[in-house]
Amino acid sequence: MTKLKMLATTAALMLAGTTSAFATECIAPANAGGGWDFTCRQVGKLLYDLKLVDAPVQVTNMAGAGGGLAYAHVVADMNTDPDVIVAASSATTTRLAQKAFGDATADQVRWVGAIGADPGVIVVAKDSPFQNLGDMVAAIKADPGSVAFAGGSAAGGFDHMKPLQVMKSAGFTEITKVKYIGVDGGADAITQTIGGHTQAMTGDMSEIVGFIKSGDVRVLAVLTEARVPGFEDIPTAREQGFDVVAVNWRGLYVPKGISDDQFNAWATKLQAVADSAEWKETMAANGLAPFTKVGADFQGWVDGVIAETETLSREIGVIQ
């Protein structure tokens, strides 16, 4: 049995015996509170509020294998279901590029679109000795094992790459010595850091907004070209001397076996959400930057991103 089939079987057993009164299901491939969960709940709410679907959208959290469990379940058991959508992001395509889902490939689903970019962040607890990104970089250069990062992606995934890119920008070449702990979603990652189990969190802005407002964390840097509207007090990595830009797009994929008409219908609905005033308010409140690609345009873009990610992953030694 292949790894993909094993994951699909596990997912099917998790859901066995459940029934749904909802017309549309959005699968978030991580625990509640993270970025994928945010995508499902916010997009799902607006699909219903804007009358793009006839009933409230059911959100199903299916954590496991860094998104691989949900991917396998959709490929194996929901291939022709026109009423299921799945939250995806840069982490999803990164894992596919790196064969983290076993024998799964990106062409086993259809990529509907992305409607926002979540800025990457490097975060520490409020009582951390690191006051800025330079402090952290200096500590890692002095003792690479002294700083452990928690992130919502598996080792070698998109969250893992962010601090590695920062260290490469700082001229540090022993990036395999940087410690990283992958957990199931950004909420778990920030909890690890606030609890003192790791010295830093690498993730996305939407995953930490609540913790910023509560004062539990200090954001050392946002990995965007310019400061994020609404969070102007957070400096970019660039302005601190580290030329790194890393944003995590937020979007959806659907089963490959649905018809072109059904695929195009989802693309149209997602575009309507992206164009709505409500979504623009949601982006502003959660630190998302505009980033809209839907339908065939997005499908082609994803193919290119996966090819580029595979090349980068080989350069940093994540894959052979």
C-alpha positions in Angstrom: 0.0 0.0 0.0 1.4 3.4 -1.0 1.8 6.2 1.5 -1.0 8.2 -0.2 -3.4 5.3 0.0 -2.5 4.7 3.7 -3.3 8.4 4.4 -6.6 8.1 2.6 -7.6 5.0 4.5 -6.8 6.8 7.8 -8.9 9.8 6.8 -11.8 7.6 5.8 -11.8 5.8 9.1 -11.7 9.2 10.9 -14.9 10.3 9.1 -16.7 6.9 9.0 -20.2 7.1 10.2 -20.5 10.9 10.1 -23.2 12.6 8.2 -23.6 16.2 7.0 -26.6 18.5 6.6 -24.4 21.0 4.8 -24.3 21.4 1.1 -20.7 22.5 1.0 -17.8 21.2 3.1 -14.5 23.0 3.5 -11.7 20.8 4.7 -9.0 22.6 6.8 -5.9 20.2 6.8 -4.8 21.3 10.3 -6.2 21.9 13.8 -8.5 24.8 14.6 -6.8 28.1 14.9 -4.2 28.0 12.1 -4.1 29.5 8.7 -5.9 26.8 6.8 -8.7 26.9 9.4 -8.8 30.6 9.0 -9.2 30.3 5.2 -12.1 27.8 5.5 -14.0 29.7 8.2 -13.6 33.1 6.6 -14.2 32.1 3.0 -16.9 29.7 4.0 -18.7 32.4 6.0 -18.6 34.9 3.1 -19.7 32.3 0.5 -22.9 32.0 2.6 -23.3 35.6 3.5 -22.9 36.7 -0.1 -25.5 34.0 -1.1 -23.0 32.2 -3.3 -24.0 28.9 -1.6 -27.4 27.9 -0.4 -26.5 26.7 3.1 -23.8 27.4 5.7 -20.4 25.8 4.9 -19.3 23.0 7.1 -15.7 23.2 8.2 -13.9 19.9 8.8 -10.5 20.0 10.6 -8.4 17.1 9.3 -4.9 17.5 10.8 -2.2 15.0 9.8 0.9 14.6 7.8 1.3 18.3 7.2 -1.8 18.4 5.0 -1.1 15.0 3.4 -4.0 13.3 5.2 -6.6 15.6 3.8 -5.0 15.6 0.3 -5.0 11.8 0.2 -8.6 11.6 1.4 -9.8 14.0 -1.3 -7.8 12.2 -4.0 -8.9 8.7 -3.1 -12.4 9.2 -1.7 -13.9 12.5 -2.9 -12.5 12.7 -6.5 -15.9 13.6 -8.1 -17.5 15.5 -5.2 -18.5 19.0 -6.5 -19.4 20.2 -3.0 -16.0 19.9 -1.3 -13.3 22.6 -1.2 -10.0 22.4 0.6 -7.9 25.2 2.1 -4.4 25.4 0.6 -1.4 27.7 0.7 2.2 28.0 -0.2 2.9 25.2 2.4 0.7 22.8 0.3 2.6 23.4 -2.9 6.0 23.3 -1.1 5.2 19.8 0.3 4.0 18.6 -3.0 7.2 19.8 -4.7 9.3 18.1 -2.0 7.3 14.8 -2.2 6.3 15.1 1.4 2.9 13.5 0.5 4.6 10.4 -0.7 3.5 9.5 -4.2 1.0 12.4 -4.4 1.4 14.9 -7.2 -0.1 18.4 -7.8 -2.1 17.3 -10.8 -4.3 15.0 -8.7 -6.5 17.9 -7.7 -7.6 21.2 -9.4 -6.4 24.5 -8.1 -9.3 26.9 -7.9 -7.6 30.1 -6.7 -5.8 32.3 -4.2 -7.4 35.5 -2.8 -4.9 36.8 -0.3 -1.3 36.7 0.7 -0.4 36.1 4.3 2.9 37.9 5.1 5.6 35.6 6.7 6.7 36.6 10.2 9.4 35.7 12.7 7.9 35.8 16.2 9.2 35.4 19.8 7.5 35.4 23.2 7.0 38.8 24.9 9.7 38.1 27.4 12.3 36.9 24.8 15.8 38.4 25.1 15.7 39.1 21.3 14.6 42.6 20.6 15.1 42.6 16.8 15.9 40.2 14.0 19.6 41.1 14.2 19.8 39.9 17.8 18.4 36.5 16.8 20.6 36.1 13.8 23.7 36.9 15.9 22.7 34.3 18.5 22.2 31.6 15.8 25.6 32.4 14.3 27.3 32.1 17.7 25.5 28.9 18.6 23.1 27.4 15.9 21.5 25.0 18.4 20.5 27.8 20.8 17.4 28.8 18.9 14.7 26.4 17.9 11.9 27.5 15.6 8.4 26.1 15.7 6.3 26.2 12.5 3.1 24.8 11.1 4.8 23.1 8.2 6.7 19.8 8.2 10.5 19.9 8.3 11.7 21.4 5.0 8.3 23.0 4.4 7.4 26.7 3.7 7.6 27.8 7.4 11.0 26.0 7.8 12.4 27.8 4.7 11.7 31.3 6.1 14.4 31.4 8.9 16.7 29.5 6.6 16.3 32.3 4.0 17.0 34.9 6.7 20.2 33.1 7.8 21.4 32.7 4.2 20.8 36.4 3.7 23.0 37.0 6.7 25.8 35.0 5.2 25.3 32.0 7.3 26.1 28.8 5.3 25.5 26.0 7.9 21.7 26.2 7.5 21.2 22.5 8.2 22.2 23.3 11.8 19.3 25.6 12.4 16.8 23.8 14.7 13.2 23.5 13.5 10.2 21.7 15.0 7.2 21.1 12.7 3.7 20.9 14.3 0.1 20.7 13.1 -0.7 24.3 12.3 0.3 27.8 13.3 -1.8 27.8 16.5 0.2 24.9 17.8 3.5 26.6 16.8 2.8 29.9 18.6 1.7 27.9 21.7 5.0 26.1 21.7 6.8 29.5 21.6 4.7 31.3 24.2 5.1 28.2 26.5 8.9 28.4 26.2 9.3 25.1 24.4 10.9 26.9 21.4 12.7 30.2 21.2 10.8 31.4 18.1 7.9 30.8 15.8 8.0 31.0 12.0 4.6 31.4 10.4 2.2 33.9 8.9 0.6 37.1 10.1 -3.0 35.8 10.2 -1.9 33.0 12.7 -0.7 35.5 15.3 -2.9 38.6 15.1 -4.8 37.6 18.2 -1.5 37.0 20.1 -0.2 40.4 18.9 -3.4 42.1 20.3 -3.1 40.2 23.6 0.5 41.2 24.0 1.8 37.7 24.3 4.3 37.9 21.5 6.9 40.2 19.9 7.1 40.2 16.1 10.8 40.6 15.1 10.1 41.0 11.4 7.5 40.7 8.7 8.8 39.2 5.5 7.2 41.6 3.0 8.6 44.3 0.7 6.9 47.0 2.8 5.3 47.2 6.2 1.8 45.7 6.4 -1.1 48.1 6.6 -2.6 48.0 10.0 0.6 46.7 11.5 3.0 49.6 10.7 4.9 49.2 13.9 6.4 45.8 12.8 9.6 46.3 10.8 10.4 44.3 7.6 13.4 42.0 7.4 14.7 44.1 4.6 14.8 47.3 6.6 16.8 45.4 9.2 19.4 44.3 6.6 18.1 40.9 5.6 16.8 40.8 2.0 14.0 38.2 2.4 10.4 38.4 1.1 8.2 35.4 1.8 4.4 35.5 1.6 2.0 32.6 2.0 -0.9 32.7 -0.4 -4.3 31.6 0.8 -6.6 29.7 -1.5 -8.5 26.5 -2.3 -8.2 23.3 -4.3 -11.1 21.0 -5.4 -11.3 17.3 -6.5 -9.8 16.7 -10.0 -12.8 14.6 -11.1 -15.4 17.4 -11.1 -16.5 18.9 -14.4 -15.1 22.0 -16.0 -18.4 23.7 -15.4 -18.2 22.9 -11.7 -14.6 24.0 -11.5 -15.4 27.3 -13.3 -18.3 27.8 -10.9 -16.0 27.6 -7.9 -13.6 30.0 -9.6 -16.4 32.5 -10.1 -17.6 32.2 -6.5 -14.0 32.7 -5.2 -13.6 35.7 -7.4 -16.8 37.1 -6.0 -15.5 36.7 -2.5 -12.2 38.4 -3.4 -14.1 41.3 -4.9 -16.4 41.8 -1.9 -16.0 44.7 0.6 -16.4 42.1 3.4 -13.3 40.2 2.2 -11.3 43.4 2.0 -12.2 44.2 5.6 -11.2 40.6 6.6 -7.8 41.0 4.9 -7.2 44.4 6.6 -8.2 43.0 10.0 -5.9 40.0 9.7 -2.9 41.5 8.0 -3.4 39.9 4.6 -2.2 41.5 1.4 -4.2 41.5 -1.9 -3.3 38.5 -4.1 -6.0 37.3 -6.5 -5.5 34.5 -9.0 -8.5 32.2 -9.9 -9.3 29.5 -12.4 -7.0 28.5 -15.2 -4.7 31.4 -14.4 -4.0 30.1 -10.9 -3.7 26.5 -12.1 -0.8 27.5 -14.4 0.8 29.7 -11.8 0.8 26.8 -9.3 2.6 24.5 -11.8 5.3 27.1 -12.1 5.7 27.7 -8.4 6.1 23.9 -7.7 8.8 23.7 -10.3 10.6 26.7 -8.8 10.2 25.3 -5.2 11.7 22.0 -6.2 14.7 23.7 -7.6 15.2 25.8 -4.4 14.7 22.8 -2.2 17.5 21.0 -3.9 19.8 24.0 -3.6 19.3 24.1 0.2 19.6 20.4 0.6 16.0 19.6 1.6 15.6 17.1 -1.2 18.2 15.3 -3.3 
